[in-house]
């Protein structure tokens, strides 16, 4: 039962990545593209955690944590750039 739920959650995350990529490529303006990039990073983290569970590898959890921190800092940098034009 857990495997079925995990696979379903990973499929929904894959669908969210496809929709986020579409918004990233077709976004009407730059702020929409930044939000799409943030959505992609937020959806990728559960994929990494699901991969860690399925592969029974704890190191992928560390990768997901570092990826989350770097993605957060990247979105902050982009937001600052668009806010101040620096």
HELIX and SHEET records of a PDB file:
HELIX    1   1 UNK A    2  UNK A   26  1                                  25    
HELIX    2   2 UNK A   30  UNK A   55  1                                  26    
HELIX    3   3 UNK A   59  UNK A   84  1                                  26    
END                                                                             
